[in-house]
Amino acid sequence: MVFKRRITSEDSTELSVYQKEKLQKWWGDTTEGEYLKVDDSIFPLLDIGQMIQLIQEDGFPGDCNCWSYGDINPWSEDMCDQLWEEVKKILAK
């Protein structure tokens, strides 16, 4: 079984303009990792670690059981998609 490790370009289309701007601000000017270039904008194709980092920076305490956050199941093959759902909520704030 192969686990999805990062969001896809199709996943990135689920973001509103506001969410994309917020994600770009969080990601900064770096071109490290995988990204999608659309016109003059660069959007990161976040991996699982980056999504966990973004969730932690939103106020999720790093010393508690992170898998009790939202509906994230670390043993599920769709953990990446579960994290992405939480990231989209954060970016919508």
N, C-alpha and C positions, 0 to 999 in steps of 0.2 A: 504494500500500500504506500503510495506517495502522498505526502502531506503538502498542501499549498503553503509556501513560505512567505509570500508577499502579495500585495494587491496587484491587480492587473490594470491595464489601460481601460478596460471595460468598467472596472470598479470605480475608477476615477471619474467616470461620466455621471456617477450618482451624486456628485457634489454640486451644490449651488455655487454661484459666483462668489458669494460671501464666504462659504466654506473653503473654496479654493484659495481665496486671498488670505484667509487665516492660516491655512496649511502652508502656503508659501512663506508667510511671515515666520511661522514656527521653524520651518526648514532652513531659512536663510538663503544665502547666496551660494551655498556649496553645490557642487555637481558630483559629490561622492555618492556611491551606490547607484541603483538603477533609477532612472527617471524618464519622464515623458515630456517631450518638447512640443508645445502647441503654440504656433505663431511665435511670439517673443517670450512666452512664459514657459517655465520649467516646473513640472509637478513631480514630486517624489513618488515612486512606487514603493510605498512603505513596506518594510519587512516586519516580521513578528516582534523583533526587539525594538524597532523604532515605534511601533504602535504601543507597546508596553511603556516605553519611555514617555510618550505623549500622554498616556493615561496617568502615569505617575506625576508628571508635571502639572496635571490638572488638579492635583490634590489627593490623589489616591496614595495612601500611605505605603511606603515600600517595605515596611516591616510586618505587614499583616498577610493573611492568606489571600493572595491576589486572585485566586480562582473563585473566591466568593464574590467577586466584583461582577455585577451584572449577571449575565447568563453564560459566562465563559467556562467551557469545559476543556481542560488541558489534554484530555485523553481523546478528544473528538477530532476526526480528520478535518473538520471544518473550523478548527480553532482560529485560523487566520480570518475567516469571514466573521466569526463572532467578535473578534477584536476590532475588525473594521466597522462593525455596527456601533460599537462603543465609541470609536474615534469619530465617526460621523456625528454622533450626539454631542460630543465635546466641541467639535468644530461648528456646530449649529448654535452654540451659546452666544 
